[in-house]
Amino acid sequence: MYNNEVEEIEKLAQKEEIILIRPSKFINISKMEPNLDIVKEMYELGRQDATNMLNKVKQFLAQSKNQ
């Protein structure tokens, strides 16, 4: 079920019906990660990815508002 949902989300993103925001690279991290260096790396990746997508998100929201 999960894989089907991921596949559907990816299809919607390709059609530009949604914006898919996810980490740009894989970082092996657990839900309760004790290693603060890994937690910080994931945090910094998230900030960088969000900054990189900001204009795309703004454009998407502007287009959605005009429809």
Residue pairs with C-beta under 8 A, 6 or more apart in sequence:
9 18
9 20
10 20
12 18
12 20
13 19
13 20
16 60
19 53
19 56
19 57
19 60
21 49
21 50
21 53
21 57
22 49
23 42
23 45
23 46
23 49
24 45
24 48
24 49
24 52
25 45
27 38
27 41
27 42
27 45
28 38
29 38
29 39
29 42
33 39
33 42
